[in-house]
Structure formats: C-alpha cells, structure tokens
Amino acid sequence: MKRRKLILLALVLGVAMAAPVTSAARNPKGGKTATRTIVGFISDNHCGLKHMDGMESDKACVLMCVANGKFVLADRDQKKVYQLDDTGQQKAREFAGQKVKVTGRVTGNTIHVTTIEAA
C-alpha cells in the first residue's frame, strides 16, 4: 500500500514538473506567436493558387470571386493558401491580384494581418 502511494506521488510530481517545461518548449514566448512576413499574391478563397482561364486579369478574377467569398494570400512558391483576418480583408482589396508582402502573426493557416504592401 505504501509503495502504491509513493508511485502515485512520483507520477503526480513528474507530470506537474513536466507540464511547464513541455508548454515552454512548444511556445517559448509564453503564448505569443512571432510576427512573420510572407510573400504571395492576393487572391480569393474560390480560386486560391490559380485563377480561372479567360479572365482579362488576375485582379478582375479576384474582385469578381471575392463578391461571394473572401480574400486570401496565395503563396505560389510553397503552394499554400493563407486565410486573412478581418483587418486583412479590409487591406487586401487595393492589392487584388498583385504580389504582396503580408506581415502578421500566423496561427494555423490564418494570418492576423499587421501590414500589406506591394512586393
């Protein structure tokens, strides 16, 4: 019985000691994600990496498709599409179809946009 208590105590202490180390190792800045800059093209969530054939320009396609969708950042080099937060949605319109540098915090596949500028 006494041995079981010691084993249980050791397990509880081990978990308690490991938890802070594990979370710090995953995110050393205490929960804050570092700011990144990603270069890509302002696109829409319907077309993503490639626009429809037959449109006069990428800009025309993006503006047409975003009427029923949202702006995204298409990183054609990495073949990845990032969603843009509400701030990014507002700033992206003036760069529709253009190559840009988007700076912000990336969480999963969403960018919490700080700035968008021409690349």
N, C-alpha and C positions, 0 to 999 in steps of 0.2 A: 504493500500500500504506500509506504513511504517512497519507494523507488518510483512509482507512478506519479506521485506529486512532483518529485524532482524532475522527471522527464517532461511533465506538463509545464512546469515553471521554466525549464530550459527552452522549450518550444515557444512559449509566450514571449520570453525575453528576446529570443532570436528573431521572431517576427517583428517585435517592437523596435529592435535595433536596426533591422534590415530595411524597414519601410522608408525611413527618411533618406537613407543612402540611395535606395532604388529610385525614389522620385527625384532626388537631386541629380542623379546620373542621367535621367531622361530629360530633364529640363533644368540646366544649371543656373538659369536666371530667375528661378523662383516663379515660374508660370508665365513669364513674358516671352513671347516669340520675337526673335531678332527681325529687324527690318531687312528686306531684300529688294533688289531691283531685277526685274525680269523683262527681257526684250521680246516683243512679239507683235502681232497685228490685232487691232481692234476689229473683232468680228461679232457674230451673233450666235446665240445658242442653237439655232437651226442648222447653220452651215458649219460652224466650228472651224476646222482647219482648211476647208476647201469650199469655195463659193460655187454657185450654180453656173453652168455654161450659158452663154447667151446674154448675160447682163453686160451693159456698157462699161461698168467699172465695179471694183470691189466695194467702193463707197455706196453706190446705188443699191447693190445687193444687200449690204448690211442695213442700210436705212429702211429698205423695204421689209426685210425679215424681222427687224427689231420692233416693228409696229405691233407684232404679235409675239414678242419674245423679249430677250434681254441681251445686253452687250456682254461679251466675253473677251478674254485675252487669249489668242491662239499663238502658242509657241511652236512654230512650224519646225524648228530645228530639233526640239525634244519631242515633237508630236504629242503635245499636251495642251489641253484647254483648261483655262482657269476661269472660274466664276468671279464676277466683280461685285463687291458690296454696293450698298445704296449710294455711297459717295462716288464710287467708281462708275456707276450707271450715269450719274449726272455729268461727270467729267468726260466720259468716253464719247459722247455724241459728236463733239467737234473733231475727233480723230477717227471717225468711222472709216474703216478700210485701210488706214495708214499704219506704218511701222512705228511703234512707240516703245518708250521705257516706262514701265509701271513700277512705282516704288510703294511698298507697304508690307504689312505682316501677312504671311501666308499660313493659313490654317487648313490643312487637308488640300482641297482643290479650290479654295476661295482666297482671294486677295482682299485684304482690308486696306483699301487704297489711301495713300497719302498724297501722291502726285502722279500725274500722267503727263509725259512730254514727248515731243517728236524725237525719233531715234535717228 
